[in-house]
Amino acid sequence: MQYTGIIGNPLGHSLSPVFQQAAFDHMEIEVSYELLPTEPSALENRVNSLRSPEFLGANVTIPYKTDVIPLLDDIDGEAVLIGAVNTIANQNGKLTGYNTDSLGFMKSLSNEAPYSLGSKHVLVVGAGGSARAVLTGVLKEAPSRVVIANRSIDRAMALKREIGTEYDQIIDVIALDDIDEHLGEGTFDLVVNCTPMGMKGTTNEKYFPPILKYIGPNTVVHDLVYNPRETPLISNAKKYSNLVFNGLEMLIQQGAASFKIWTGNEAPIEIMREAVQEKLYN
Ligand SMILES: NC(=O)c1ccc[n+]([C@@H]2O[C@H](COP(=O)([O-])OP(=O)(O)OC[C@H]3O[C@@H](n4cnc5c(N)ncnc54)[C@H](OP(=O)(O)O)[C@@H]3O)[C@@H](O)[C@H]2O)c1
């Protein structure tokens, strides 16, 4: 038996064990996907333990996606760009860090709304880790305008700086509170919510009404939140557009990319999707 799992703290909410284990079982690969809750003081030992031949590697989640970087032997280019690692692979004791969030987002987007972002206008709400992964994917497709709207303007500005001067001309940053004042008229081609607003158990949706103004019939709305299935942004955006999606497909696609890194096999996406839907929505 070999192992993989997820390193984070806390881990109670994680759905990765559900769909990754379903995938291993379906493929008859003898791997057990474990929860690996880890205190900050134990992170280095935890990461080093992955060098054992028993481990294929691990996923990494909040709050360690950046902290693991100096503990690894090599970092894949995409993870360097995003500045965070969500997947570690163990190859004969050598640990390499990857980030599959950007790929997961772009795959889910192309599955749901197959069109190019070239010359399009994109509104990204949020400036944390997932916003950075989303922007890394989006910017590769040469949109003509990207607005980063965040509660804290300082964090949005820092994200723009980190992305690099190459994109200075097309990226605007605004405070979410000023969205009405600064964005003027017109709709966006893609609106992505990269904040926990609307997540089950939260009541922090005051920013959605101003965002809705920028959604038209051709706007693709992608909420990275997937629980509840119909988030407040989704139910409201449906009044303006039919191209409205939650974050479930991104979750599956980033997990499928991790599965492929560990096993070399294409993941059984449908099995993974069914396992999560069963757990979350039934
Ligand atoms: N579907 C998927 O596969 C997937 C993948 C990754 C993340 N996610 C989801 O995406 C969300 C963000 O994750 P993350 O990793 O980017 O988190 P993060 O790095 O902690 O960033 C959180 C972002 O949300 C903003 N925010 C937090 N609470 C807010 C509130 N009450 N009102 C307005 N803005 C608020 C923060 O703004 P400030 O900078 O002002 O604090 C920040 O921009 C989470 O819900 C996560 O579950 C989904």
The ligand as an SDF file (V2000), in Angstrom:
LIG
                    3D

 48 52  0  0  0  0  0  0  0  0999 V2000
  -13.2170   25.8410   -6.5180 N   0  0  0  0  0  0  0  0  0  0  0  0
  -11.9660   25.6520   -6.1800 C   0  0  0  0  0  0  0  0  0  0  0  0
  -11.2990   24.7040   -6.6110 O   0  0  0  0  0  0  0  0  0  0  0  0
  -11.2930   26.6540   -5.2840 C   0  0  0  0  0  0  0  0  0  0  0  0
   -9.8880   26.7550   -5.2910 C   0  0  0  0  0  0  0  0  0  0  0  0
   -9.3010   27.7240   -4.4520 C   0  0  0  0  0  0  0  0  0  0  0  0
  -10.1060   28.5340   -3.6360 C   0  0  0  0  0  0  0  0  0  0  0  0
  -11.4590   28.3840   -3.6670 N   0  0  0  0  0  0  0  0  0  0  0  0
  -12.3180   29.2280   -2.8410 C   0  0  0  0  0  0  0  0  0  0  0  0
  -12.0200   30.5870   -3.1380 O   0  0  0  0  0  0  0  0  0  0  0  0
  -12.1400   31.3880   -1.9660 C   0  0  0  0  0  0  0  0  0  0  0  0
  -10.8750   32.2180   -1.7880 C   0  0  0  0  0  0  0  0  0  0  0  0
   -9.7640   31.3590   -1.5480 O   0  0  0  0  0  0  0  0  0  0  0  0
   -8.2740   31.9310   -1.4750 P   0  0  0  0  0  0  0  0  0  0  0  0
   -7.3850   30.7510   -1.3610 O   0  0  0  0  0  0  0  0  0  0  0  0
   -8.0140   32.9230   -2.5330 O   0  0  0  0  0  0  0  0  0  0  0  0
   -8.3020   32.7110   -0.0630 O   0  0  0  0  0  0  0  0  0  0  0  0
   -7.3230   33.8310    0.4560 P   0  0  0  0  0  0  0  0  0  0  0  0
   -5.9790   33.7190   -0.1440 O   0  0  0  0  0  0  0  0  0  0  0  0
   -7.4650   33.8230    1.9320 O   0  0  0  0  0  0  0  0  0  0  0  0
   -7.9860   35.2060   -0.1010 O   0  0  0  0  0  0  0  0  0  0  0  0
   -9.2670   35.5680    0.3040 C   0  0  0  0  0  0  0  0  0  0  0  0
   -9.7540   36.7550   -0.5230 C   0  0  0  0  0  0  0  0  0  0  0  0
  -11.1170   36.9670   -0.2000 O   0  0  0  0  0  0  0  0  0  0  0  0
  -11.3020   38.2930    0.3010 C   0  0  0  0  0  0  0  0  0  0  0  0
  -12.3220   38.2520    1.3410 N   0  0  0  0  0  0  0  0  0  0  0  0
  -12.3500   37.4400    2.4300 C   0  0  0  0  0  0  0  0  0  0  0  0
  -13.4610   37.6580    3.1550 N   0  0  0  0  0  0  0  0  0  0  0  0
  -14.1530   38.6280    2.5040 C   0  0  0  0  0  0  0  0  0  0  0  0
  -15.3760   39.3110    2.7690 C   0  0  0  0  0  0  0  0  0  0  0  0
  -16.1080   39.0250    3.8470 N   0  0  0  0  0  0  0  0  0  0  0  0
  -15.7840   40.2540    1.9070 N   0  0  0  0  0  0  0  0  0  0  0  0
  -15.0310   40.5630    0.8240 C   0  0  0  0  0  0  0  0  0  0  0  0
  -13.8600   39.9760    0.5290 N   0  0  0  0  0  0  0  0  0  0  0  0
  -13.4240   39.0180    1.3630 C   0  0  0  0  0  0  0  0  0  0  0  0
   -9.9570   38.7220    0.8070 C   0  0  0  0  0  0  0  0  0  0  0  0
   -9.9200   40.1140    0.7960 O   0  0  0  0  0  0  0  0  0  0  0  0
   -8.8510   40.9420    1.6980 P   0  0  0  0  0  0  0  0  0  0  0  0
   -7.5580   40.8940    0.9350 O   0  0  0  0  0  0  0  0  0  0  0  0
   -9.4500   42.2980    1.7790 O   0  0  0  0  0  0  0  0  0  0  0  0
   -8.7700   40.2200    3.0100 O   0  0  0  0  0  0  0  0  0  0  0  0
   -9.0370   38.0600   -0.2350 C   0  0  0  0  0  0  0  0  0  0  0  0
   -8.9910   38.8030   -1.4050 O   0  0  0  0  0  0  0  0  0  0  0  0
  -12.4250   30.4030   -0.8260 C   0  0  0  0  0  0  0  0  0  0  0  0
  -13.7980   30.3960   -0.5800 O   0  0  0  0  0  0  0  0  0  0  0  0
  -11.9880   29.0650   -1.3620 C   0  0  0  0  0  0  0  0  0  0  0  0
  -12.7310   28.0050   -0.7980 O   0  0  0  0  0  0  0  0  0  0  0  0
  -12.0670   27.4660   -4.4810 C   0  0  0  0  0  0  0  0  0  0  0  0
  1  2  1  0
  2  3  2  0
  2  4  1  0
  4  5  1  0
  4 48  2  0
  5  6  2  0
  6  7  1  0
  7  8  2  0
  8  9  1  0
  8 48  1  0
  9 10  1  0
  9 46  1  0
 10 11  1  0
 11 12  1  0
 11 44  1  0
 12 13  1  0
 13 14  1  0
 14 15  2  0
 14 16  1  0
 14 17  1  0
 17 18  1  0
 18 19  2  0
 18 20  1  0
 18 21  1  0
 21 22  1  0
 22 23  1  0
 23 24  1  0
 23 42  1  0
 24 25  1  0
 25 26  1  0
 25 36  1  0
 26 27  1  0
 26 35  1  0
 27 28  2  0
 28 29  1  0
 29 30  1  0
 29 35  2  0
 30 31  1  0
 30 32  2  0
 32 33  1  0
 33 34  2  0
 34 35  1  0
 36 37  1  0
 36 42  1  0
 37 38  1  0
 38 39  2  0
 38 40  1  0
 38 41  1  0
 42 43  1  0
 44 45  1  0
 44 46  1  0
 46 47  1  0
M  CHG  2   8   1  16  -1
M  END
$$$$
